[in-house]
Amino acid sequence: MVNGRYPASGRATRQRVAGEILIDHLAIVPTRLSRLVDIRFTSPNPEFSAKIVNTWSDAFIQTNLERKVQATSYGRNLLQRQLAQQKERLDESQRQLVTYASQERIINLPAQSNADGSTAERSIVADDLASLNTALSQATAERIAAESRYREGSRAGASSEALRNQAINSLRQRRAEYAAEYQKLLTQFEPEYPAAKALKSQIDQLDRSITNEERRVSGSIETDYRGAVERERALQARVEQLKSSYLDLRRRSIQYNIFQQEVDTNRALYEGLLQRFKEIGVAGGVGVNNVAVVDQADVPQHPSSPRLLINLAIALVAGLSIGAALAFALEQMDEAIADPGEVERRLGLPLLGSVPKVENVTPKEALLDRKSELVDAYLAIQTNLAFTTEHGVPRSLSVTSTRPAEGKSTTALALATMLARSGKRVILVDGDMRSPSVHHLGGVNHDHGLSNFLAGQEDIAPLTFDMADLGFTAMSAGPIPPNAAELLTGNRLSLLIERLHEHFDHVVIDSPPVMGLADAPLIASRVEGVVYAVESHGIRSTLVKTALARLAAANAHIFGGVLTKFEARKAHYGYGYEYGYGYGREKATEAKG
């Protein structure tokens, strides 16, 4: 600093530093549910903070107004250039249209503008063709009517025109009178009687007159018919000629229509630009700013920070929230079923077996590998399941769980596969009509399945499909019904199981989860028993107990539980490593050693 002033050499650096300090301490805070913002500046000096805020708001308003004026001026100049260019395009397209129409001798009626701004025209040829078609239709109708009269008149004694002719009818009436008078004379005199001969002569003359008149009428009908035929032929020839002319016109009008569309497009663009130019001209003449200061900044009477009481309250609330979340997490961990032994100890269910967690492959791929740990696990479960009834593996069973994605569908698929490999005839039924999945395994859709039979269909064969690679038959859930529980309340499911037993040794039903739905208890009450899938480290024991209570209320028999997605390294106790299958035997042996 020299003489109270900073040297000019570092002015740019000082301005940059001042700007950074200003931005770091300035905050723009929008007010919720309004179009207002608060401008805040934090510094140790309250007067300086208020001055910065007021200066900032004034500068922003001035800058905003200048920006609007500049934008309006730039927009007007840009639109002027675009209008000139578009006007040239419109004129050129109109010249091309007129030139082409003159060269190809295309003459159209005056144009009519459609609602979308395009131009619709009709050619003279098209109008002539339409008029001649109408005349041809009328001539054809007249020819048909004349032909009908002509053919009717050609039949002897069958002319309706002769019957309607007044002159003929008058002659026939006179003949009838003379004939009656002649017959009356014959009753008294001989035919050679002069009066009788005179009367007979008059009758003969009337017959000749009637015949001549009928011939005249018949000739008139024929003349009318032939005239109608000629008119129809002439009109038909003219129509065919105009058709050829019209088709040729259509061919030549292809390029004409392209030119016309270009004219319409250019005109629409030009009119749109012109309208926009007028709007900008009106808006540019009004220097109104859309930003205003509602309240000037006052000098604050109290510091904004630090706020000790608020900070303490926030810390207290945050600590309590973290503590509650930690307590809830620990509670969740404590209630999860982790080891096979906890299935019996905490749920009171007989343990059928535990299944390892499958990674990197799908359950179906793991089941196709007969040496996989998954196959070993479900073979052990099948063996334990054989001891649950007096006749071995239950003939009908459902597989369910507390909630979705616990492994119930994999368990149902695996049990059906293991039973089929033991030589049994097995059918897997997709009982989850709300979220079906079995049809995906067979690569089919679920247009036909369980819901069709429950709704009244009797033929079962179209509802099933073969799972040849796994060795069993499957039935999809069918079309998703509006209310699955309503279909399950009747006796149709029991009837289905009874009919399936005629062809299969075992019926395995992939049931929906228990919680939140009435489907699983309804299905469980129709089969011999239930295999209950429990996800390791995935479900709270209280939820499982609630679900088991719902099944018990439906008088369902639960064969036992299967612990799914079991990982030995996460188990609480070492004895659980070797249960039911050999995937942990080596590690367990090493641990024992």
C-alpha positions in Angstrom: 0.0 0.0 0.0 1.4 3.4 -1.0 -0.2 6.6 0.3 -3.3 4.7 1.5 -3.7 3.0 -1.9 -2.9 -0.4 -3.3 -0.6 -0.4 -6.3 -2.3 -0.8 -9.7 0.0 -3.7 -10.7 -1.9 -6.3 -8.5 -5.4 -5.0 -9.2 -6.5 -8.1 -11.2 -5.3 -10.5 -8.5 -7.0 -8.5 -5.7 -10.3 -8.5 -7.7 -10.1 -12.2 -8.2 -9.4 -12.8 -4.5 -12.2 -10.4 -3.5 -14.6 -12.2 -5.8 -13.7 -15.6 -4.3 -14.3 -14.3 -0.8 -17.6 -12.8 -1.8 -18.8 -16.0 -3.4 -17.6 -18.2 -0.4 -19.6 -16.1 2.1 -22.7 -15.4 0.0 -25.7 -17.7 -0.1 -28.9 -17.6 -2.2 -31.7 -19.5 -0.4 -35.1 -20.1 -2.1 -38.2 -19.8 0.0 -40.4 -22.9 -0.2 -43.7 -22.7 -1.9 -43.0 -19.3 -3.2 -41.0 -17.4 -5.9 -38.9 -15.6 -3.3 -35.2 -16.0 -2.4 -33.2 -14.8 0.5 -29.8 -13.3 -0.1 -27.4 -13.9 2.8 -23.9 -12.8 3.4 -21.8 -13.8 6.4 -19.1 -11.6 7.8 -17.9 -10.4 11.3 -19.3 -6.8 10.4 -23.1 -6.6 10.4 -23.1 -3.2 8.6 -20.9 -4.6 5.9 -23.1 -7.7 5.5 -26.2 -5.6 5.0 -24.5 -3.4 2.5 -23.2 -6.4 0.4 -26.7 -7.9 0.3 -28.4 -4.7 -0.8 -25.7 -4.0 -3.4 -25.9 -7.5 -4.8 -29.7 -7.3 -5.2 -29.5 -3.9 -7.0 -26.8 -5.1 -9.3 -28.7 -8.3 -10.1 -31.9 -6.4 -11.0 -29.9 -4.0 -13.3 -28.1 -6.9 -15.0 -31.3 -8.8 -15.5 -32.9 -5.8 -17.2 -29.9 -5.2 -19.4 -29.8 -8.9 -20.3 -33.5 -8.8 -21.4 -32.9 -5.8 -23.6 -29.9 -7.4 -25.2 -31.7 -10.7 -25.7 -34.6 -8.9 -27.4 -32.4 -7.0 -29.7 -30.5 -10.1 -30.7 -33.7 -12.0 -31.2 -35.1 -9.3 -33.5 -32.0 -9.3 -35.6 -31.8 -13.1 -35.8 -35.5 -13.3 -36.8 -35.1 -10.6 -39.4 -32.4 -12.7 -41.1 -34.4 -15.9 -40.8 -37.5 -14.2 -42.2 -35.6 -13.0 -45.3 -34.1 -16.4 -45.9 -37.5 -18.1 -45.4 -39.2 -15.6 -47.8 -36.7 -16.5 -50.5 -37.4 -20.2 -50.0 -41.2 -19.7 -50.1 -40.9 -17.7 -53.4 -38.6 -20.2 -55.0 -40.9 -23.2 -54.0 -43.9 -21.3 -55.4 -42.1 -20.7 -58.7 -41.1 -24.4 -59.0 -44.8 -25.4 -58.4 -46.2 -23.0 -61.1 -43.5 -24.0 -63.6 -44.0 -27.7 -63.2 -47.8 -27.3 -63.4 -47.4 -25.4 -66.7 -45.0 -27.9 -68.2 -47.2 -30.9 -67.3 -50.5 -29.1 -68.1 -51.9 -29.8 -64.6 -55.0 -27.7 -64.1 -56.6 -27.7 -60.7 -59.6 -26.0 -59.2 -59.0 -23.1 -56.7 -57.2 -24.2 -53.6 -58.8 -24.8 -50.2 -56.8 -24.5 -47.0 -57.1 -27.3 -44.5 -57.2 -26.8 -40.7 -53.5 -28.0 -40.5 -52.4 -25.3 -42.9 -51.9 -27.6 -45.9 -53.4 -27.0 -49.3 -56.1 -29.3 -50.8 -56.8 -29.1 -54.6 -59.0 -31.0 -57.0 -58.3 -31.4 -60.7 -60.8 -30.9 -63.5 -60.3 -34.5 -64.6 -61.2 -35.7 -61.1 -64.4 -33.6 -61.1 -65.4 -34.7 -64.6 -64.8 -38.4 -63.6 -66.9 -38.0 -60.5 -69.7 -36.4 -62.5 -69.6 -39.0 -65.3 -69.5 -41.8 -62.7 -72.7 -40.4 -61.3 -74.3 -40.2 -64.8 -73.1 -43.7 -65.6 -74.7 -45.1 -62.4 -78.0 -43.3 -63.4 -77.7 -44.6 -67.0 -77.1 -48.1 -65.8 -80.2 -48.0 -63.6 -82.3 -46.7 -66.5 -80.9 -49.4 -68.8 -81.8 -52.1 -66.3 -85.3 -50.7 -66.0 -85.7 -50.5 -69.8 -84.3 -54.0 -70.2 -86.8 -55.3 -67.6 -89.7 -53.7 -69.5 -88.4 -55.0 -72.8 -88.0 -58.6 -71.6 -91.4 -58.5 -70.0 -93.0 -57.2 -73.2 -91.2 -60.0 -75.2 -93.2 -62.6 -73.4 -96.7 -63.2 -75.1 -99.5 -61.6 -73.2 -97.2 -60.5 -70.4 -96.6 -56.8 -71.2 -97.4 -54.7 -68.2 -96.9 -51.6 -70.4 -99.7 -52.8 -72.6 -101.9 -53.4 -69.6 -101.3 -49.9 -68.4 -101.9 -48.3 -71.8 -105.2 -46.3 -71.7 -105.9 -46.6 -75.4 -105.5 -50.4 -75.4 -107.6 -50.7 -72.2 -110.3 -48.6 -73.9 -110.3 -50.8 -77.0 -110.4 -53.9 -74.9 -113.3 -52.6 -72.9 -115.3 -51.8 -76.1 -114.4 -55.2 -77.5 -115.7 -56.8 -74.3 -119.0 -54.9 -74.6 -119.4 -55.9 -78.3 -118.5 -59.5 -77.5 -121.2 -59.6 -74.8 -123.7 -58.1 -77.2 -122.7 -60.5 -79.9 -123.1 -63.5 -77.7 -126.5 -62.2 -76.7 -127.6 -62.0 -80.4 -126.4 -65.5 -81.0 -128.8 -66.8 -78.5 -131.6 -65.5 -80.6 -130.3 -65.4 -84.2 -127.8 -67.2 -86.5 -124.3 -65.8 -87.1 -125.3 -64.8 -90.6 -128.0 -62.5 -89.2 -127.1 -59.0 -90.5 -126.9 -57.4 -87.1 -124.7 -60.2 -85.8 -122.4 -60.0 -88.8 -122.0 -56.3 -88.4 -121.2 -56.7 -84.7 -118.7 -59.5 -85.5 -117.0 -57.2 -88.0 -116.6 -54.5 -85.4 -115.1 -57.0 -83.0 -112.6 -58.1 -85.6 -111.7 -54.5 -86.3 -111.2 -53.9 -82.6 -108.9 -57.0 -82.4 -106.8 -55.6 -85.2 -106.6 -52.2 -83.5 -105.6 -53.8 -80.2 -102.9 -55.8 -81.9 -101.5 -52.8 -83.8 -101.5 -50.7 -80.5 -99.7 -53.5 -78.6 -97.1 -53.7 -81.4 -96.6 -50.0 -81.2 -96.2 -50.1 -77.4 -93.7 -53.0 -77.8 -91.7 -51.2 -80.4 -91.6 -48.1 -78.2 -90.2 -50.2 -75.3 -87.6 -51.8 -77.5 -86.6 -48.3 -78.8 -86.3 -47.1 -75.2 -84.2 -50.1 -74.2 -81.8 -49.8 -77.1 -81.4 -46.1 -76.5 -80.6 -46.7 -72.8 -78.0 -49.3 -73.8 -76.4 -46.9 -76.2 -76.3 -44.1 -73.6 -74.7 -46.5 -71.0 -72.1 -47.7 -73.5 -71.2 -44.1 -74.5 -70.9 -43.1 -70.8 -68.9 -46.2 -70.0 -66.4 -45.4 -72.8 -66.1 -41.8 -71.6 -65.5 -43.0 -68.0 -62.8 -45.4 -69.1 -61.2 -42.6 -71.1 -61.2 -40.3 -68.1 -59.9 -43.0 -65.9 -56.8 -43.3 -68.1 -56.4 -39.5 -68.1 -56.8 -39.5 -64.3 -54.2 -42.2 -63.8 -51.8 -40.3 -66.0 -52.6 -37.2 -64.1 -51.9 -39.0 -60.8 -48.6 -40.1 -62.1 -47.6 -36.6 -63.2 -49.0 -35.2 -59.9 -46.5 -37.0 -57.7 -43.8 -34.4 -58.2 -46.5 -31.7 -58.2 -47.6 -32.8 -54.7 -44.0 -32.7 -53.6 -43.7 -29.1 -54.7 -47.1 -28.3 -53.1 -46.0 -29.8 -49.8 -42.8 -27.8 -49.9 -44.8 -24.6 -50.5 -47.1 -25.4 -47.6 -44.1 -26.1 -45.3 -42.3 -23.0 -46.3 -45.4 -20.9 -45.8 -46.1 -22.3 -42.4 -42.5 -21.7 -41.3 -42.6 -18.1 -42.7 -45.9 -17.3 -40.9 -44.5 -18.8 -37.6 -41.4 -16.7 -37.8 -43.4 -13.6 -38.7 -45.7 -14.1 -35.7 -42.7 -14.6 -33.4 -41.1 -11.4 -34.8 -44.2 -9.4 -34.0 -44.3 -10.8 -30.5 -40.7 -9.9 -29.8 -41.3 -6.4 -31.3 -44.2 -5.9 -28.8 -42.2 -7.3 -25.8 -39.1 -5.4 -26.7 -40.9 -2.1 -26.4 -41.8 -2.7 -22.7 -38.8 -2.4 -20.3 -40.4 -4.3 -17.4 -38.2 -6.3 -15.1 -39.5 -9.5 -13.7 -37.3 -9.3 -10.6 -38.0 -6.9 -7.7 -36.7 -6.4 -4.1 -39.3 -7.2 -1.6 -37.4 -6.2 1.6 -34.1 -4.4 1.8 -31.5 -5.9 4.1 -31.4 -4.4 7.6 -28.4 -4.4 9.9 -28.7 -7.6 12.0 -29.0 -7.1 15.7 -27.7 -10.6 16.7 -25.0 -12.8 15.2 -26.2 -15.7 13.0 -23.6 -18.2 14.3 -22.7 -20.0 16.4 -26.1 -21.1 17.7 -25.2 -23.1 20.7 -28.7 -24.4 21.8 -29.7 -25.4 18.3 -26.4 -27.2 17.8 -26.8 -29.1 21.1 -30.4 -30.1 20.1 -29.3 -31.3 16.7 -26.5 -33.3 18.3 -28.9 -34.8 20.8 -31.4 -35.8 18.2 -28.7 -37.3 15.9 -27.2 -39.3 18.8 -30.6 -40.7 19.8 -31.4 -41.6 16.1 -28.1 -43.4 15.7 -28.6 -45.2 18.9 -32.1 -46.3 18.0 -31.0 -47.4 14.5 -28.1 -49.4 16.1 -30.4 -51.0 18.6 -32.9 -51.9 15.9 -30.1 -53.4 13.7 -28.8 -55.5 16.6 -32.4 -56.6 17.3 -32.8 -57.6 13.7 -29.5 -59.6 13.8 -30.5 -61.3 17.0 -33.9 -62.4 15.6 -32.7 -63.8 12.3 -32.5 -67.6 11.9 -28.9 -68.3 11.3 -28.1 -71.9 11.9 -29.9 -75.2 11.2 -30.2 -75.8 15.0 -32.3 -72.6 15.4 -35.0 -74.0 13.2 -35.9 -76.5 15.9 -34.9 -74.5 18.9 -36.5 -71.2 18.0 -39.4 -72.2 15.7 -40.3 -75.6 17.0 -40.1 -77.2 13.5 -38.5 -80.5 12.7 -35.4 -79.8 10.6 -35.6 -81.5 7.2 -32.2 -80.1 6.1 -30.3 -77.0 5.1 -29.4 -75.9 1.6 -26.2 -74.0 0.6 -26.4 -70.6 -1.0 -26.0 -70.9 -4.8 -23.8 -68.4 -6.5 -22.8 -67.8 -10.2 -25.3 -70.3 -11.5 -29.1 -70.6 -11.5 -30.8 -73.3 -9.3 -31.8 -75.2 -12.4 -28.2 -75.3 -13.6 -27.1 -76.5 -10.2 -29.7 -79.3 -10.1 -28.6 -80.5 -13.6 -25.1 -81.0 -12.1 -25.7 -84.2 -10.1 -22.4 -83.6 -8.2 -23.3 -80.2 -7.0 -23.7 -79.4 -3.3 -27.3 -78.3 -3.9 -28.2 -81.8 -5.2 -26.6 -83.5 -2.2 -28.5 -81.2 0.2 -31.9 -81.9 -1.4 -31.2 -85.7 -1.5 -30.8 -85.5 2.3 -34.0 -83.5 2.6 -35.9 -86.1 0.4 -34.5 -88.8 2.7 -35.7 -87.0 5.8 -39.1 -86.3 4.2 -39.6 -90.0 3.7 -39.8 -90.5 7.5 -42.6 -87.9 7.9 -45.5 -90.3 7.0 -46.1 -94.0 7.3 -46.1 -94.4 3.5 -42.9 -92.6 2.9 -42.6 -89.4 1.0 -46.0 -87.6 1.0 -48.0 -88.1 -2.1 -49.1 -84.4 -2.0 -47.2 -81.5 -0.4 -46.9 -77.7 -0.7 -43.7 -75.7 -0.3 -44.1 -72.2 1.2 -42.3 -69.5 3.1 -42.9 -66.4 5.1 -42.3 -63.9 2.4 -41.0 -64.0 -1.2 -37.4 -64.7 -2.3 -36.7 -67.1 0.6 -36.0 -70.1 -1.7 -39.4 -71.8 -1.7 -39.6 -72.1 -5.5 -36.1 -73.6 -5.6 -37.1 -76.1 -2.9 -40.2 -77.1 -4.8 -38.3 -77.5 -8.0 -35.5 -79.5 -6.3 -37.9 -81.9 -4.5 -39.7 -82.6 -7.8 -36.4 -83.2 -9.5 -35.1 -85.5 -6.7 -38.4 -87.5 -6.6 -38.3 -87.9 -10.4 -34.8 -89.1 -10.4 -35.8 -91.8 -7.9 -38.1 -93.2 -10.5 -41.3 -91.6 -9.3 -43.9 -89.9 -11.5 -44.0 -86.3 -10.3 -45.9 -83.2 -11.3 -44.9 -79.7 -10.1 -47.9 -77.3 -9.8 -47.3 -73.5 -9.7 -49.7 -72.5 -7.0 -48.6 -68.8 -6.9 -51.2 -67.3 -9.2 -50.2 -63.8 -8.2 -46.5 -64.0 -9.2 -46.1 -67.2 -11.3 -42.6 -68.5 -12.0 -42.7 -72.2 -12.9 -43.5 -71.5 -16.6 -40.2 -69.7 -17.0 -38.3 -73.0 -16.3 -40.0 -74.7 -19.2 -39.7 -71.7 -21.5 -43.5 -71.5 -22.0 -46.1 -68.9 -21.2 -48.8 -69.2 -18.5 -51.8 -68.8 -20.7 -53.0 -72.3 -19.6 -52.6 -73.7 -16.1 -54.0 -74.0 -12.6 -56.3 -71.1 -12.7 -58.1 -72.5 -15.8 -58.9 -75.7 -13.9 -60.0 -73.9 -10.7 -62.3 -71.8 -12.9 -64.1 -74.9 -14.3 -62.0 -76.4 -17.1 -62.1 -80.2 -16.9 -59.4 -81.3 -19.3 -56.0 -81.4 -17.5 -53.7 -82.4 -20.3 -53.6 -79.0 -22.1 -52.7 -77.4 -18.8 -49.4 -79.3 -18.3 -46.0 -79.3 -20.0 -43.0 -81.6 -19.8 -39.7 -80.7 -18.0 -37.7 -83.3 -19.9 -34.3 -82.2 -18.7 -35.4 -82.6 -15.0 -37.6 -85.6 -15.6 -41.0 -84.4 -14.4 -44.2 -82.8 -15.6 -45.2 -79.2 -14.6 -48.4 -77.2 -14.6 -48.1 -73.4 -14.8 -50.2 -71.0 -12.7 -52.4 -70.1 -15.7 -53.8 -66.6 -16.4 -53.5 -64.3 -13.4 -57.1 -64.2 -11.9 -58.6 -61.1 -10.3 -58.9 -62.9 -6.9 -56.8 -66.0 -6.5 -58.0 -66.7 -3.0 -61.6 -66.9 -4.3 -60.7 -69.6 -6.7 -59.0 -71.6 -3.9 -61.9 -71.5 -1.5 -63.9 -74.2 -3.4 -63.3 -77.9 -3.8 -61.7 -77.6 -7.2 -58.1 -77.8 -5.8 -58.9 -81.0 -3.9 -60.5 -82.5 -7.1 -57.4 -81.5 -9.1 -55.0 -83.3 -6.6 -57.3 -86.4 -6.6 -57.2 -86.5 -10.4 -53.5 -85.9 -10.6 -52.9 -88.9 -8.3 -54.4 -91.1 -11.0 -51.4 -90.4 -13.2 -48.6 -89.2 -10.8 -47.0 -90.6 -7.6 -46.3 -87.2 -6.1 -47.9 -83.8 -6.5 -45.6 -80.9 -5.4 -47.2 -77.4 -5.2 -45.1 -74.3 -5.3 -47.3 -72.2 -2.9 -47.3 -68.4 -2.5 -45.7 -67.0 0.7 -47.9 -66.9 3.8 -47.7 -63.3 5.1 -50.2 -60.9 3.6 -52.0 -63.5 1.5 -54.8 -66.1 2.1 -53.6 -68.4 -0.7 -51.0 -70.4 1.2 -53.2 -71.5 4.1 -56.0 -72.5 1.7 -53.5 -74.7 -0.4 -51.9 -76.1 2.8 -55.3 -77.4 4.0 -55.8 -79.4 0.8 -52.5 -81.4 0.8 -51.0 -83.9 3.2 -48.6 -81.4 4.6 -46.2 -78.4 4.1 -42.5 -78.1 3.7 -41.6 -74.7 5.1 -38.6 -72.8 3.7 -36.7 -70.3 5.9 -33.9 -68.1 4.6 -30.7 -68.1 6.7 -29.9 -64.6 8.0 -32.8 -63.3 6.0 -36.0 -63.4 8.1 -37.0 -62.6 11.7 -38.1 -65.5 13.8 -41.2 -63.5 15.0 -42.4 -63.2 11.5 -41.9 -66.9 10.9 -43.8 -67.8 14.0 -46.7 -65.6 12.9 -46.8 -67.3 9.6 -46.7 -70.8 11.2 -49.6 -69.7 13.4 -51.7 -68.9 10.3 -50.9 -72.3 8.8 -51.9 -74.0 12.1 -55.2 -72.1 12.2 -55.9 -73.6 8.8 -55.3 -77.1 10.2 -52.3 -77.5 8.0 -49.8 -80.3 8.9 -46.2 -79.0 8.7 -43.6 -81.8 7.9 -40.7 -79.6 8.8 -38.4 -76.7 7.9 -35.7 -76.3 5.3 -33.0 -73.7 6.0 -32.2 -72.1 2.6 -29.2 -70.0 1.4 -27.1 -71.3 4.3 -23.5 -70.1 4.5 -21.4 -72.2 6.9 -18.9 -69.4 7.4 -21.6 -67.1 8.8 -23.0 -69.8 11.2 -23.0 -69.2 14.9 -22.1 -72.8 15.8 -19.7 -75.2 14.1 -21.9 -78.2 14.3 -24.1 -76.8 11.6 -21.5 -77.1 8.9 -22.0 -80.7 8.1 -25.8 -81.0 8.3 -27.5 -82.9 5.5 -24.9 -82.6 2.8 -21.2 -82.7 2.2 -20.4 -79.2 1.1 -18.8 -78.3 4.4 -17.4 -81.7 5.4 -13.8 -81.1 4.5 -13.7 -77.8 6.4 -15.5 -79.4 9.3 -13.0 -82.2 9.3 -10.1 -79.8 9.2 -11.7 -77.9 12.1 -12.0 -81.1 14.1 -8.5 -82.1 13.3 
